[in-house]
Amino acid sequence: MKKTNRRKFFLRGLAGLGIALSGIWIFRRSILKRMFLNANFDTSLLNAAPTVSSNHCVLTSIQAEGPFFFPSPMRSDIREDRQGQDLDLEFQIVSHPDCSPVNEAIVEVWHCDAEGTYSGYPVEITHDIWKSAMFLNEHAKNVNGQMHVDPVNDNRFLRGRQKTNADGWVQFKSIFPGWYDGRVPHIHVKVITPDARHTDTQFYFDTSLCNEIFTKQSPYDKYGECPMPLEKDGVLAEGDSANGLLLEVKKSNTNPKLLNATAKIGLNQV
């Protein structure tokens, strides 16, 4: 792999950890953290996803798939044994600009647990940036131009896929994601339509909401607030837009302990 490509992977935050620069290993965590903080994202580009009550749609910005993707089981409740703030997700897949719903699209969701761990991968790398770098250096490979790491265990929590109904909707029962070194809290979504349209994206959250959950609820409070601000997130900084990537989260009308988030995901018209 060329050095320029290695540099690009590295600046993706955790998605690029573990790549040598100019053939020389970086041995100090402080240097790694300073490299992550070199990102410069204009937060005014991050705007809210249209919700279920919206009468409009946007072309949802593409985001990196990330190294920790692998096919998920077909299911709507993806929590398994994970503890945390319950979060119901509802996504509608639509064509942009006419906002027509897309039937029978596969929608895949995956994210880390409350303590920052992705199923399929070691717990030890989530809050140790150096161990993350070493793990990815040993296991990562280039798949179709993206960094990918095959899972190293059989865990599948917080991963699932569904097929949209005639109105383009899918639903998932999950928990609010925590954070890990090198990234802000986020949820990955992959969409593949029957007519072969394909998009990868990531959804983000209001920082004040994250801080409230991370400081007041267990097990999030084990690590507290995410130390990385949105403007320093390397994945956000890679894109030239962040249309429809901010999730609006509300308390459930029927259950005050449950949070709900809905979003329309707009794909290019055929």
Secondary structure, 3 states (H helix, E strand, C coil): CCHHHHHHHHCCHHHHCCCCECCECCCCHHHHHHHHCCCCCCHHHEEECCCCCCCCCCCCCCCCCCCCCCCCCECCECCCCCCCCEEEEEEEEEEECCCEECCCCEEEEECCCCCCCCCCCCHHHCCCHHHHHHHHHHHCEEECCEEECCCCCCCCCCEEEEECCCCCEEEEEEECCCCCCCCCCCEEEEEECCCCCEEEEEEECCHHHHHHHHHHCCCHHHCCCCCCCHHHCHHHHHCCCEEEEECCEEECCCCCCCEEEEEEEEEECC
